[in-house]
């Protein structure tokens, strides 16, 4: 189903000037979350030292961000279904900028953690609105293709963000990473104001009442197939968040990489992820999104088992760590576009709320995973077990409802 064929798009009478431009703008919006998460990763060891806390406590600032992203999406999703997509988006970016100012002047780990949570809530608006707009304009395989193209833009963020953070750390303290985020969020606010159309017509907006919002969430949660797809997406993301949480400590601490080399290696993982998202578009011409999901999760589970074996035996040094990690990240490049696309196609009437549940589940898992990796030792074994466990459980959840198209259709 194309954008013009979607009933929502027809009713809205919205014809984006260019589909490519729309995807680029949406990709820029979604990128605010990864930029917020990844840009300060090279500074995590320095933050721990500067504020006099352990590495696991410093990782709580990442947990705060992910929790903010989860809670923020649950709030913004229903708001975007009631107020339209643009207004909640603008308000969220402004909140992100104000929170970044608080991060810039944070005197201790407590203030920084709270500010990072508020940052996450602001970034959540950009992410959930972008995904909801995909739900407004596309359906099923077309939505999966759009999500894959969006991931191409999104994939630039994990490549650029740590490098930007490392460059700032060469000249200034970690506080100034957040000054750069203020500028970037300001640019995104301007882009959204000038280039992002409203895709939800007034006639299709839901009432902004607590009972109505609760009823919408209940309807979604009573849809077993939708819930399973949400769980698959969230558990699939567990491996990605485990890597984000522990990579700096493993690569810089155990393997001795400097900040610049770490940024390059971290970016290589993002390239593996992005390449897979684009190959996903090719696979969608021959296979359903559901079948691609099963194959990717099965492959990720096998790669993860190898990763655990290599980690336990300390085989291969830094390459023994990186190669299986990149393999799992590549498989996530197939999972992350397809699971949300199929889930959203079930509930066009509440795309914002559905997108909120998808995102909140993903980042709730991330908020739990980040400290778990730290508590398990911030080492290769911790990462391999958590990454493999996430994809294996996701595979089992998907197999529990079947592998074919009948498992996800009404």
The 8 nearest C-alpha neighbors of each residue, nearest first, counted from 0:
[[1, 138, 4, 141, 5, 137, 2, 139],
 [0, 2, 4, 3, 137, 5, 141, 138],
 [1, 3, 136, 137, 5, 4, 8, 0],
 [4, 2, 1, 5, 8, 9, 136, 14],
 [3, 5, 1, 2, 0, 6, 9, 8],
 [4, 6, 8, 7, 2, 3, 136, 9],
 [7, 5, 9, 8, 10, 4, 3, 11],
 [8, 6, 10, 5, 9, 135, 11, 136],
 [7, 9, 11, 5, 6, 136, 10, 3],
 [10, 8, 6, 12, 7, 11, 3, 5],
 [11, 9, 7, 12, 8, 6, 200, 13],
 [10, 12, 200, 8, 13, 9, 199, 7],
 [13, 11, 9, 10, 8, 14, 200, 198],
 [12, 14, 11, 8, 15, 198, 9, 197],
 [13, 15, 16, 12, 3, 8, 17, 2],
 [14, 16, 17, 13, 18, 21, 196, 20],
 [17, 15, 14, 18, 20, 21, 19, 13],
 [18, 16, 20, 19, 15, 21, 14, 22],
 [19, 17, 21, 20, 22, 15, 16, 23],
 [18, 20, 22, 17, 21, 23, 24, 16],
 [21, 19, 23, 17, 18, 22, 24, 16],
 [20, 22, 18, 24, 19, 23, 25, 17],
 [23, 21, 25, 19, 24, 20, 149, 26],
 [24, 22, 26, 20, 21, 25, 19, 27],
 [23, 25, 27, 21, 26, 22, 20, 28],
 [26, 24, 22, 28, 129, 27, 23, 21],
 [25, 27, 23, 149, 152, 29, 24, 28],
 [26, 28, 30, 24, 25, 29, 23, 31],
 [27, 29, 25, 125, 26, 30, 31, 126],
 [28, 30, 126, 26, 31, 27, 125, 32],
 [29, 31, 27, 153, 28, 32, 33, 156],
 [32, 30, 34, 29, 33, 28, 122, 35],
 [31, 33, 35, 122, 30, 34, 29, 36],
 [34, 32, 36, 35, 30, 37, 31, 156],
 [35, 33, 31, 37, 32, 38, 36, 160],
 [34, 36, 32, 33, 37, 38, 31, 180],
 [37, 35, 33, 34, 38, 32, 39, 61],
 [38, 36, 40, 34, 39, 160, 33, 161],
 [37, 39, 160, 161, 164, 34, 40, 35],
 [38, 40, 42, 37, 41, 164, 176, 43],
 [39, 41, 42, 37, 43, 38, 161, 247],
 [42, 40, 39, 43, 258, 165, 161, 247],
 [41, 43, 45, 39, 40, 44, 46, 173],
 [42, 44, 46, 40, 45, 41, 47, 57],
 [45, 43, 47, 46, 42, 48, 54, 41],
 [46, 44, 48, 42, 47, 43, 49, 173],
 [47, 45, 43, 49, 48, 44, 50, 42],
 [48, 46, 52, 44, 57, 45, 50, 49],
 [49, 47, 51, 45, 46, 50, 44, 52],
 [48, 50, 46, 51, 47, 45, 52, 44],
 [51, 49, 47, 48, 52, 46, 107, 108],
 [52, 50, 48, 49, 47, 53, 46, 108],
 [51, 53, 47, 50, 56, 48, 57, 54],
 [54, 52, 56, 55, 47, 57, 51, 48],
 [53, 55, 57, 56, 47, 58, 52, 44],
 [54, 56, 373, 58, 57, 53, 370, 374],
 [57, 55, 59, 53, 58, 54, 52, 47],
 [58, 56, 54, 59, 47, 55, 60, 53],
 [57, 59, 55, 61, 60, 56, 54, 370],
 [58, 60, 62, 61, 56, 57, 63, 370],
 [61, 59, 112, 63, 58, 62, 57, 115],
 [62, 60, 64, 58, 59, 63, 65, 36],
 [61, 63, 366, 59, 65, 60, 64, 66],
 [64, 62, 116, 60, 66, 61, 65, 112],
 [63, 65, 116, 119, 115, 67, 61, 62],
 [64, 66, 68, 366, 62, 362, 67, 63],
 [67, 65, 69, 63, 68, 64, 366, 363],
 [68, 66, 119, 120, 116, 64, 70, 65],
 [67, 69, 119, 123, 120, 65, 71, 66],
 [359, 70, 68, 362, 66, 67, 72, 71],
 [71, 69, 67, 73, 72, 68, 66, 359],
 [72, 70, 120, 68, 74, 123, 73, 69],
 [71, 73, 355, 75, 123, 74, 69, 70],
 [74, 72, 355, 70, 71, 76, 75, 359],
 [75, 73, 71, 72, 76, 77, 70, 78],
 [74, 76, 78, 72, 77, 124, 73, 79],
 [75, 77, 352, 351, 355, 79, 78, 73],
 [78, 76, 352, 80, 79, 75, 351, 74],
 [79, 77, 75, 81, 80, 76, 82, 74],
 [78, 80, 83, 84, 82, 76, 81, 77],
 [79, 81, 77, 351, 78, 204, 205, 83],
 [82, 80, 205, 204, 78, 79, 207, 206],
 [83, 81, 79, 78, 80, 84, 86, 204],
 [84, 82, 79, 199, 80, 81, 85, 86],
 [83, 85, 79, 128, 86, 197, 87, 88],
 [86, 84, 88, 87, 83, 197, 89, 196],
 [85, 87, 89, 88, 84, 90, 83, 82],
 [88, 86, 90, 89, 85, 91, 79, 84],
 [87, 89, 124, 85, 91, 86, 125, 90],
 [90, 88, 86, 92, 91, 87, 85, 93],
 [91, 89, 87, 93, 88, 92, 94, 86],
 [90, 92, 121, 124, 94, 88, 93, 89],
 [91, 93, 95, 89, 94, 121, 90, 188],
 [92, 94, 96, 90, 95, 91, 97, 89],
 [95, 93, 91, 121, 97, 92, 96, 98],
 [96, 94, 121, 118, 92, 98, 93, 97],
 [95, 97, 99, 181, 93, 94, 98, 184],
 [98, 96, 94, 100, 99, 95, 93, 101],
 [97, 99, 101, 95, 118, 114, 100, 96],
 [100, 98, 102, 96, 101, 97, 177, 181],
 [99, 101, 103, 97, 98, 102, 96, 104],
 [100, 102, 98, 99, 103, 104, 105, 114],
 [103, 101, 99, 105, 100, 104, 111, 114],
 [102, 104, 174, 100, 101, 177, 105, 99],
 [103, 105, 101, 102, 106, 100, 174, 111],
 [104, 106, 102, 111, 110, 107, 103, 101],
 [107, 105, 104, 110, 108, 111, 50, 109],
 [108, 106, 109, 110, 105, 50, 111, 112],
 [107, 109, 111, 110, 112, 50, 106, 57],
 [110, 108, 112, 111, 107, 113, 105, 106],
 [111, 109, 113, 112, 108, 105, 107, 114],
 [110, 112, 108, 114, 105, 109, 102, 113],
 [111, 113, 60, 115, 109, 110, 114, 63],
 [114, 112, 116, 110, 115, 111, 109, 117],
 [115, 113, 117, 111, 116, 98, 112, 102],
 [114, 116, 118, 64, 112, 117, 113, 63],
 [115, 117, 64, 67, 63, 119, 113, 114],
 [118, 116, 120, 114, 119, 115, 98, 67],
 [119, 117, 95, 115, 121, 98, 116, 120],
 [118, 120, 67, 68, 64, 116, 122, 117],
 [121, 119, 71, 67, 68, 117, 123, 118],
 [122, 120, 91, 95, 94, 118, 123, 119],
 [121, 123, 119, 32, 124, 125, 120, 31],
 [124, 122, 68, 120, 126, 72, 71, 121],
 [125, 123, 91, 88, 122, 127, 126, 121],
 [126, 124, 28, 122, 88, 123, 128, 127],
 [125, 127, 29, 123, 129, 124, 128, 28],
 [126, 128, 130, 129, 124, 354, 355, 125],
 [129, 127, 131, 125, 130, 126, 84, 124],
 [128, 130, 25, 132, 126, 131, 127, 125],
 [129, 131, 133, 127, 132, 128, 354, 126],
 [132, 130, 351, 134, 128, 350, 133, 129],
 [131, 133, 135, 134, 129, 130, 128, 136],
 [132, 134, 130, 136, 131, 135, 137, 142],
 [135, 133, 131, 132, 137, 350, 136, 343],
 [136, 134, 132, 133, 7, 137, 131, 8],
 [135, 137, 2, 133, 8, 134, 5, 132],
 [138, 136, 142, 2, 134, 141, 133, 1],
 [137, 139, 142, 344, 141, 0, 140, 134],
 [138, 140, 142, 344, 341, 141, 340, 143],
 [141, 139, 143, 142, 144, 138, 288, 283],
 [142, 140, 144, 143, 138, 139, 137, 145],
 [141, 143, 137, 138, 145, 139, 140, 340],
 [142, 144, 140, 340, 146, 337, 141, 145],
 [143, 145, 147, 141, 142, 146, 280, 140],
 [146, 144, 142, 148, 147, 143, 149, 141],
 [147, 145, 149, 143, 336, 144, 148, 142],
 [146, 148, 150, 144, 276, 149, 145, 336],
 [149, 147, 151, 145, 150, 146, 144, 277],
 [148, 150, 146, 26, 151, 147, 152, 22],
 [151, 149, 153, 147, 148, 152, 154, 146],
 [152, 150, 148, 154, 149, 153, 273, 147],
 [153, 151, 26, 150, 149, 154, 155, 23],
 [152, 154, 150, 30, 26, 155, 151, 156],
 [155, 153, 151, 273, 156, 152, 150, 269],
 [154, 156, 158, 153, 152, 157, 159, 151],
 [155, 157, 159, 158, 154, 160, 34, 153],
 [158, 156, 160, 159, 155, 269, 154, 266],
 [159, 157, 266, 155, 156, 160, 269, 161],
 [158, 160, 156, 162, 157, 161, 155, 163],
 [159, 161, 38, 163, 157, 162, 156, 34],
 [162, 160, 38, 164, 262, 163, 37, 159],
 [163, 161, 165, 262, 159, 164, 160, 166],
 [164, 162, 166, 160, 161, 165, 159, 167],
 [163, 165, 161, 38, 167, 162, 166, 39],
 [164, 166, 168, 162, 167, 163, 258, 161],
 [167, 165, 163, 169, 168, 164, 162, 170],
 [166, 168, 164, 169, 165, 170, 171, 176],
 [169, 167, 165, 171, 170, 166, 172, 173],
 [168, 170, 166, 167, 171, 165, 172, 164],
 [171, 169, 168, 167, 166, 172, 165, 175],
 [170, 172, 168, 167, 169, 175, 173, 174],
 [173, 171, 174, 168, 175, 170, 167, 176],
 [172, 174, 175, 176, 42, 168, 171, 46],
 [175, 173, 103, 172, 176, 177, 104, 102],
 [176, 174, 178, 177, 173, 172, 103, 171],
 [175, 177, 179, 174, 178, 173, 164, 167],
 [176, 178, 180, 175, 179, 99, 103, 174],
 [177, 179, 175, 181, 180, 176, 103, 182],
 [178, 180, 182, 177, 181, 176, 183, 175],
 [179, 181, 177, 183, 178, 182, 184, 176],
 [182, 180, 96, 178, 184, 179, 183, 99],
 [181, 183, 185, 179, 180, 184, 186, 178],
 [182, 184, 180, 186, 185, 181, 179, 187],
 [185, 183, 187, 181, 186, 182, 180, 188],
 [184, 186, 188, 182, 183, 187, 181, 189],
 [185, 187, 183, 189, 184, 188, 190, 182],
 [188, 186, 190, 184, 189, 185, 191, 183],
 [189, 187, 185, 191, 186, 190, 184, 192],
 [188, 190, 192, 186, 187, 191, 193, 185],
 [191, 189, 187, 193, 192, 188, 194, 186],
 [192, 190, 195, 188, 194, 189, 193, 187],
 [193, 191, 189, 190, 194, 188, 195, 89],
 [192, 194, 190, 191, 189, 195, 196, 188],
 [193, 195, 191, 190, 192, 196, 24, 21],
 [194, 196, 191, 193, 192, 197, 24, 21],
 [197, 195, 198, 194, 15, 13, 85, 191],
 [196, 198, 199, 84, 85, 195, 83, 13],
 [199, 197, 196, 11, 13, 200, 132, 135],
 [198, 200, 83, 197, 11, 201, 203, 84],
 [201, 199, 11, 202, 203, 198, 204, 10],
 [200, 202, 204, 203, 199, 83, 82, 11],
 [201, 203, 200, 204, 199, 10, 11, 205],
 [202, 204, 201, 200, 205, 199, 348, 7],
 [205, 203, 81, 201, 80, 202, 206, 200],
 [204, 206, 81, 80, 207, 203, 211, 349],
 [207, 205, 208, 81, 211, 204, 212, 80],
 [208, 206, 81, 205, 209, 211, 212, 78],
 [207, 209, 211, 210, 206, 212, 213, 205],
 [208, 210, 212, 211, 213, 207, 214, 206],
 [211, 209, 213, 208, 212, 214, 215, 207],
 [210, 212, 214, 208, 213, 209, 215, 206],
 [213, 211, 209, 215, 214, 210, 208, 216],
 [214, 212, 210, 216, 211, 215, 209, 217],
 [213, 215, 217, 211, 212, 216, 210, 218],
 [216, 214, 218, 212, 217, 213, 211, 219],
 [215, 217, 213, 219, 218, 214, 220, 212],
 [218, 216, 214, 220, 215, 219, 221, 213],
 [219, 217, 215, 221, 216, 220, 214, 222],
 [220, 218, 216, 222, 217, 221, 215, 225],
 [219, 221, 217, 222, 218, 226, 216, 223],
 [222, 220, 218, 219, 223, 217, 226, 225],
 [221, 223, 225, 219, 220, 224, 226, 218],
 [224, 222, 226, 225, 221, 227, 220, 219],
 [225, 223, 227, 226, 222, 407, 228, 406],
 [224, 226, 228, 222, 342, 223, 227, 229],
 [227, 225, 229, 223, 228, 224, 220, 230],
 [228, 226, 230, 224, 229, 225, 231, 223],
 [227, 229, 231, 225, 230, 226, 338, 342],
 [228, 230, 226, 232, 357, 227, 231, 233],
 [231, 229, 233, 227, 228, 232, 234, 226],
 [232, 230, 393, 228, 234, 229, 233, 235],
 [233, 231, 235, 229, 230, 338, 234, 228],
 [234, 232, 361, 230, 236, 235, 360, 231],
 [235, 233, 389, 237, 236, 231, 393, 232],
 [234, 236, 232, 390, 233, 237, 231, 389],
 [235, 237, 233, 239, 234, 238, 361, 232],
 [238, 236, 234, 240, 389, 235, 239, 365],
 [237, 239, 386, 241, 236, 240, 389, 242],
 [238, 240, 236, 242, 237, 241, 243, 328],
 [241, 239, 243, 237, 365, 242, 238, 244],
 [240, 242, 238, 244, 239, 243, 368, 369],
 [241, 243, 239, 246, 240, 245, 244, 238],
 [244, 242, 240, 241, 246, 245, 239, 37],
 [245, 243, 369, 241, 242, 240, 246, 58],
 [244, 246, 242, 377, 248, 247, 243, 241],
 [247, 245, 249, 242, 248, 243, 250, 244],
 [246, 248, 250, 251, 249, 245, 41, 40],
 [247, 249, 252, 251, 246, 245, 250, 377],
 [250, 248, 253, 246, 252, 378, 247, 251],
 [249, 251, 254, 247, 256, 248, 252, 246],
 [252, 250, 256, 255, 248, 247, 249, 254],
 [253, 251, 248, 249, 255, 250, 254, 247],
 [252, 254, 249, 255, 250, 251, 248, 378],
 [255, 253, 250, 251, 252, 256, 317, 249],
 [254, 256, 251, 252, 253, 250, 257, 249],
 [257, 255, 251, 250, 261, 260, 254, 258],
 [256, 258, 260, 259, 261, 251, 255, 250],
 [259, 257, 261, 260, 165, 41, 262, 256],
 [258, 260, 262, 261, 257, 165, 263, 162],
 [261, 259, 263, 262, 257, 258, 256, 264],
 [260, 262, 258, 264, 259, 263, 256, 265],
 [261, 263, 161, 162, 259, 265, 260, 264],
 [264, 262, 266, 260, 261, 265, 267, 259],
 [265, 263, 267, 261, 266, 262, 260, 268],
 [266, 264, 262, 268, 267, 263, 261, 269],
 [265, 267, 158, 269, 263, 264, 268, 262],
 [268, 266, 270, 264, 269, 265, 263, 271],
 [267, 269, 271, 325, 266, 270, 265, 272],
 [268, 270, 266, 272, 267, 271, 157, 158],
 [269, 271, 267, 273, 272, 268, 274, 266],
 [272, 270, 329, 268, 274, 269, 273, 325],
 [271, 273, 329, 332, 269, 275, 328, 270],
 [274, 272, 270, 276, 275, 154, 151, 271],
 [275, 273, 271, 277, 276, 272, 270, 278],
 [274, 276, 332, 278, 272, 273, 277, 329],
 [277, 275, 332, 279, 273, 147, 274, 278],
 [276, 278, 279, 274, 275, 280, 147, 273],
 [277, 279, 275, 281, 280, 276, 274, 282],
 [278, 280, 282, 276, 277, 281, 333, 275],
 [281, 279, 283, 278, 277, 282, 144, 147],
 [280, 282, 278, 279, 283, 284, 277, 285],
 [283, 281, 279, 284, 280, 285, 286, 278],
 [282, 284, 286, 280, 285, 281, 287, 279],
 [283, 285, 282, 281, 286, 280, 287, 140],
 [286, 284, 283, 282, 287, 281, 280, 288],
 [287, 285, 283, 282, 284, 290, 288, 291],
 [286, 288, 289, 290, 283, 291, 285, 404],
 [289, 287, 291, 337, 290, 292, 286, 283],
 [290, 288, 292, 287, 291, 403, 404, 293],
 [291, 289, 293, 292, 287, 288, 294, 402],
 [290, 292, 288, 294, 289, 293, 295, 287],
 [293, 291, 289, 295, 290, 334, 294, 296],
 [292, 294, 290, 296, 291, 295, 297, 289],
 [293, 295, 297, 291, 292, 296, 298, 290],
 [296, 294, 298, 330, 292, 297, 293, 291],
 [295, 297, 299, 293, 298, 394, 294, 390],
 [298, 296, 294, 300, 295, 299, 293, 301],
 [297, 299, 295, 301, 300, 296, 294, 302],
 [300, 298, 296, 302, 327, 297, 301, 330],
 [301, 299, 303, 297, 391, 298, 302, 387],
 [300, 302, 304, 298, 303, 299, 297, 305],
 [303, 301, 299, 305, 304, 300, 323, 306],
 [302, 304, 387, 306, 300, 305, 301, 299],
 [305, 303, 301, 307, 306, 302, 300, 308],
 [304, 306, 308, 302, 303, 307, 309, 301],
 [307, 305, 303, 309, 304, 308, 323, 383],
 [306, 308, 383, 310, 304, 305, 309, 311],
 [309, 307, 305, 311, 306, 310, 312, 304],
 [310, 308, 306, 314, 312, 307, 311, 313],
 [311, 309, 313, 307, 380, 308, 312, 379],
 [310, 312, 308, 313, 309, 307, 380, 314],
 [311, 313, 309, 314, 310, 308, 307, 315],
 [314, 312, 310, 311, 309, 315, 316, 319],
 [313, 315, 309, 312, 316, 319, 310, 311],
 [316, 314, 319, 318, 317, 313, 320, 309],
 [315, 317, 319, 318, 314, 320, 313, 254],
 [316, 318, 320, 319, 321, 315, 254, 250],
 [319, 317, 321, 320, 316, 315, 322, 323],
 [320, 318, 315, 316, 317, 321, 314, 322],
 [319, 321, 317, 318, 322, 323, 324, 316],
 [320, 322, 318, 324, 323, 319, 325, 317],
 [321, 323, 325, 324, 318, 320, 319, 326],
 [324, 322, 326, 325, 306, 321, 302, 327],
 [325, 323, 321, 327, 326, 322, 328, 320],
 [324, 326, 328, 268, 322, 323, 327, 321],
 [327, 325, 323, 329, 324, 328, 322, 330],
 [326, 328, 299, 330, 324, 329, 325, 323],
 [329, 327, 325, 331, 272, 330, 326, 324],
 [330, 328, 272, 271, 332, 326, 331, 327],
 [329, 331, 327, 332, 295, 328, 333, 299],
 [332, 330, 334, 328, 333, 329, 335, 327],
 [331, 333, 276, 272, 275, 329, 330, 334],
 [334, 332, 331, 330, 276, 279, 335, 275],
 [335, 333, 331, 292, 337, 332, 336, 338],
 [334, 336, 337, 331, 332, 333, 338, 232],
 [337, 335, 146, 147, 143, 334, 338, 339],
 [338, 336, 340, 143, 288, 334, 339, 335],
 [337, 339, 341, 340, 232, 228, 335, 334],
 [340, 338, 342, 341, 337, 343, 336, 232],
 [341, 339, 143, 337, 343, 142, 342, 338],
 [340, 342, 344, 139, 338, 343, 339, 337],
 [341, 343, 339, 225, 340, 344, 345, 228],
 [344, 342, 340, 345, 346, 341, 339, 134],
 [343, 345, 341, 139, 138, 342, 346, 347],
 [344, 346, 343, 342, 347, 341, 409, 408],
 [347, 345, 348, 343, 344, 349, 350, 353],
 [346, 348, 350, 349, 344, 134, 345, 343],
 [347, 349, 346, 350, 203, 7, 135, 351],
 [350, 348, 347, 352, 351, 346, 353, 80],
 [349, 351, 347, 353, 131, 352, 134, 354],
 [352, 350, 76, 131, 354, 80, 353, 349],
 [351, 353, 76, 355, 77, 354, 349, 350],
 [354, 352, 350, 356, 355, 351, 349, 357],
 [353, 355, 357, 351, 352, 356, 131, 127],
 [356, 354, 72, 76, 352, 73, 358, 353],
 [357, 355, 359, 353, 354, 358, 360, 352],
 [358, 356, 354, 229, 355, 360, 359, 353],
 [357, 359, 361, 355, 360, 356, 354, 362],
 [69, 358, 360, 356, 362, 361, 357, 355],
 [359, 361, 363, 357, 358, 233, 362, 356],
 [362, 360, 233, 358, 364, 359, 363, 236],
 [361, 363, 365, 69, 65, 364, 359, 360],
 [364, 362, 366, 360, 365, 361, 69, 359],
 [363, 365, 367, 362, 361, 366, 368, 360],
 [366, 364, 362, 368, 240, 363, 367, 237],
 [365, 367, 62, 363, 65, 364, 66, 368],
 [368, 366, 364, 365, 369, 370, 363, 371],
 [367, 369, 365, 371, 366, 370, 241, 364],
 [368, 370, 244, 371, 372, 367, 366, 241],
 [371, 369, 373, 372, 368, 374, 55, 367],
 [372, 370, 374, 368, 373, 369, 375, 367],
 [371, 373, 375, 370, 377, 374, 369, 381],
 [374, 372, 377, 55, 370, 376, 371, 375],
 [373, 375, 371, 376, 372, 370, 55, 377],
 [376, 374, 372, 373, 381, 371, 377, 378],
 [375, 377, 373, 374, 378, 381, 372, 380],
 [378, 376, 373, 245, 372, 375, 381, 248],
 [379, 377, 376, 381, 380, 249, 382, 245],
 [378, 380, 382, 381, 310, 383, 249, 320],
 [379, 381, 383, 310, 382, 378, 384, 311],
 [382, 380, 384, 378, 379, 375, 383, 372],
 [381, 383, 379, 385, 380, 384, 386, 241],
 [382, 384, 307, 380, 386, 381, 385, 306],
 [383, 385, 387, 381, 382, 386, 388, 380],
 [384, 386, 388, 382, 387, 383, 381, 389],
 [387, 385, 238, 383, 389, 388, 384, 382],
 [388, 386, 303, 384, 389, 390, 385, 300],
 [387, 389, 385, 391, 386, 390, 384, 392],
 [390, 388, 234, 237, 386, 387, 392, 391],
 [389, 391, 393, 235, 387, 392, 388, 296],
 [392, 390, 394, 388, 300, 393, 389, 387],
 [391, 393, 395, 394, 389, 390, 388, 396],
 [394, 392, 231, 390, 396, 234, 391, 395],
 [395, 393, 391, 397, 392, 396, 296, 390],
 [394, 396, 392, 398, 397, 393, 399, 391],
 [397, 395, 393, 399, 394, 398, 392, 227],
 [396, 398, 394, 399, 395, 400, 393, 401],
 [397, 399, 401, 395, 400, 396, 402, 394],
 [398, 400, 396, 397, 401, 395, 402, 394],
 [401, 399, 398, 397, 406, 402, 396, 224],
 [402, 400, 398, 406, 399, 403, 397, 405],
 [401, 403, 398, 406, 290, 289, 293, 397],
 [404, 402, 405, 406, 401, 289, 290, 407],
 [405, 403, 406, 407, 408, 289, 402, 287],
 [406, 404, 403, 408, 407, 401, 402, 409],
 [407, 405, 401, 404, 403, 400, 408, 402],
 [408, 406, 405, 224, 404, 409, 341, 225],
 [407, 409, 405, 406, 404, 345, 224, 341],
 [408, 407, 345, 405, 224, 406, 222, 225]]
